[in-house]
């Protein structure tokens, strides 16, 4: 089972016999907000500086804390934007390669759209899709029709 941010923080607080309130204050986080993070009612802070201060207060690895919060640490961002690095990472993890954005998925991998009913069931109002709507008139062309060429 994968370790979540809140489980990791709770376990670290428990294992190191720390006070959640003191950890929150040391990290500059409102203790009430921190309590909601620990209970899973709120997401981890999105600010990397706060996550790193929290890691310091817990005596944990700051980079690990940022990753647990679902973010890529700033010092690794460029690395993760490199496609060859991601491919190497996938190979190291033993996962299948994913088609690149330039390749079209095979026919069997394409999602199958369910057919749209011709008429809605009685009493149901169907909102038209954008595809079914006629294109709006091009107002700027009509406005210019009455203006002579030399003014344009």
C-alpha positions in Angstrom: 0.0 0.0 0.0 1.3 3.5 -0.9 2.1 5.9 1.8 -0.1 9.0 1.7 1.0 12.4 2.9 -1.3 12.5 6.0 -0.4 8.9 7.0 3.3 9.7 6.7 3.0 12.8 8.8 0.9 11.1 11.4 3.2 8.1 11.6 6.3 10.4 11.9 4.6 12.4 14.7 3.7 9.2 16.5 7.1 7.5 16.0 9.1 10.5 17.2 6.7 11.3 20.0 6.0 14.8 18.7 3.1 17.2 19.4 1.0 17.9 16.3 0.4 21.4 17.5 4.2 22.1 18.0 5.0 20.6 14.6 2.3 22.9 13.0 3.6 26.0 14.7 7.3 25.1 13.8 6.2 24.8 10.2 4.2 28.0 10.3 0.9 26.2 9.7 -2.3 27.0 11.6 -2.8 24.1 14.0 -6.5 23.8 13.1 -5.6 23.6 9.4 -2.9 21.1 10.2 -5.3 18.9 12.1 -7.6 18.8 9.0 -4.7 17.8 6.9 -3.9 14.9 9.3 -7.5 13.8 9.3 -7.6 13.8 5.5 -10.3 16.6 5.3 -7.9 19.0 3.6 -5.2 18.5 1.0 -1.5 19.0 1.9 -0.2 22.6 1.6 0.6 23.4 -2.1 3.4 25.9 -1.2 6.8 24.1 -1.4 8.3 26.3 1.3 5.7 25.3 3.8 6.2 21.6 2.9 9.9 21.9 3.4 9.4 23.7 6.8 7.1 20.9 7.8 9.7 18.3 6.8 12.3 20.2 8.9 9.9 20.2 11.9 9.3 16.5 11.5 13.0 15.7 10.9 12.0 14.2 7.5 13.4 14.5 4.0 12.0 17.7 2.4 12.1 16.3 -1.1 10.2 13.2 0.0 7.6 15.5 1.7 7.1 17.5 -1.5 6.6 14.3 -3.6 4.2 12.9 -1.0 2.2 16.1 -1.3 1.8 15.4 -5.0 4.2 18.0 -6.3 7.5 17.9 -8.1 10.2 19.7 -6.1 11.5 22.8 -7.9 15.0 21.4 -8.0 13.8 18.4 -10.0 11.2 20.1 -12.3 13.4 20.5 -15.4 14.5 16.9 -15.0 10.9 15.7 -15.0 10.2 17.7 -18.1 12.8 15.7 -20.1 11.0 12.9 -22.1 14.1 10.7 -22.1 14.3 10.9 -18.3 10.7 9.8 -18.0 11.3 6.9 -20.4 14.3 5.9 -18.3 12.3 6.2 -15.1 9.6 3.9 -16.6 12.2 1.3 -17.6 13.7 1.4 -14.1 10.3 0.9 -12.6 9.6 -1.9 -15.0 6.4 -0.4 -16.5 5.3 -0.6 -20.1 6.2 2.3 -22.3 3.4 4.7 -23.0 2.9 6.0 -26.5 4.3 9.5 -27.0 1.9 12.3 -27.7 2.8 12.3 -31.4 1.7 8.7 -31.9 -1.9 7.8 -32.3 -3.2 5.0 -30.0 -3.9 1.7 -31.8 -7.5 1.1 -32.9 -8.1 -1.2 -30.0 -7.0 1.4 -27.5 -9.3 4.2 -28.7 -12.2 4.9 -26.5 -15.5 3.8 -27.9 -18.2 6.5 -27.8 -21.7 5.3 -27.0 -24.2 6.2 -29.7 -26.3 9.3 -29.0 -30.0 8.6 -28.9 -31.9 10.2 -31.8 -34.6 11.6 -29.6 -34.5 12.1 -25.9 -36.9 10.1 -23.7 -40.1 12.0 -22.9 -39.7 14.6 -20.2 -35.9 14.7 -20.5 -34.4 17.9 -21.8 -31.1 17.4 -23.6 -28.7 20.2 -23.8 -27.3 20.4 -27.3 -23.6 19.8 -27.7 -21.3 22.4 -29.2 -20.9 20.1 -32.3 -24.6 20.2 -33.0 -24.9 24.0 -32.7 -24.6 26.1 -35.8 -21.6 28.4 -36.0 -22.2 31.9 -34.8 -22.4 34.6 -37.5 -19.2 36.4 -38.2 -20.1 39.8 -36.9 -16.9 41.6 -38.0 -17.4 40.7 -41.6 -21.0 42.0 -41.7 -20.0 45.3 -40.0 -17.4 45.9 -42.7 -19.7 45.3 -45.7 -21.1 48.8 -45.5 -17.8 50.5 -45.2 -15.9 51.4 -48.4 -12.6 49.8 -49.2 -10.5 52.9 -48.8 -11.7 53.3 -45.1 -10.6 49.7 -44.3 
